Amino acid sequence: MDQDVNITIIDREGEKHTVQAPTDVGMNIMELCKAYDFPVLGTCGGMAMCASCQVYIESDHPLPEMQDDEEAMLSEAFYVEDNSRLGCQIPLTKDLEGLVIRLAPEDE
């Protein structure tokens, strides 16, 4: 489909998986990871109220600006890095072709 983009997801063991992501159904990175059975919980259902969908952005892509609720949640999360984002806050768009993300470790 021409509405799909390729996104590389690096799992917690360091293995790279390139998946096709639809840009025409309103999905986000968290939902994409769950659709491909990656161990991303998304406990709050995408409301930026938990950090169980935290990912590291490994490529240089234009992303939506981080909103206050996402920033606040990341300030309380484990394993936060400078390139941390909540997957639920990144909608899948054509601009994300070639995006590379790495799953953050699970919270303890």
N, C-alpha and C positions, 0 to 999 in steps of 0.2 A: 504494500500500500504506500502511496505517496504521502500519506499523513503520518507515517512512522518515522522515527529517528532511531539511530543506534546509540545506545548508552552502555558504557563498560562499568560493571560493578565488580569491585575487588572484595571478595569475601574475607571473613576473619582469619582464614588460613593463608591468605595472600594470593589465592587463585583468581584470575581474571575471567569474567563472563561477559560477553557482549550480547546484549538483548535488544529486541525491537520494542520500542515504546510508542504507543499511539498518542498522537497529539490532538485528536479530534473528539475525545470523550471526557475531558475534564479531569484526568488523573494527575496525581502528583508522584514524586519520587518514592514516598513511603508506600503508596498503593502499588506502584510498579514492582518494588522489591517483594511485597507480599504476593503479588500475582505470580512471580517467578519462584516462590517458595524460599526466599532468603529469610533468615531468622531475624526479621524486623517486627517488633511487636505492635507498634502503633497503638499503645494501650488507650490513649485518649480519643482515638478515632480521627486524628488530624486537627485537633483544636489548639495545638502548641501548648498543651498543659502537662506534657510529660516529655522526656527526652529519649524515649525508647525507639525513635526512628532517626537518631543522630547519625549523620554521615559526614565524611570529610570530602571536600571538593578538591580533586586532584588535577583538574584541568582549568584552563583560563577561559571561562565562559561568562557571558553576561547573565547575571542572576537577579531576581527581584531583590530589592533592598530589604534588609532584615528589619522587621517590625519590632516594636517594643516588647510584645508578648514572647516572641521567639528569643530575643536577646535576654530577657529575664529568665526564661526557662534554661537557656544554655549557661547562664551565670550560676545555676544551681546544680548542673549536671556533672557527671563524672567524665573523665577522659576528653575534656574539651580542648581543642587546638584552635589556632588562628583561622583555620579553614573549615571549622565545624559549622554545620547548618542542620536544621531539622528538615528531614525529607518531606514532611507533610506541608511545608511552607514553600516548596519549589514545584510549581505546576509544570507539566510536560508541555513544551512548546517546540516549534521547529528550530528555534535558536539553540536548543540543547543538543543538536546533532554532534556526536563525538564526545559528549560529556563523559568524564571519568570520575567515579565516586568510589570511596572506600568505606565499608561499614565500620562504625565505631565499635569498640568492645562492648559487651553487654554490661549493664550496671550490676554492681555486686549487691 
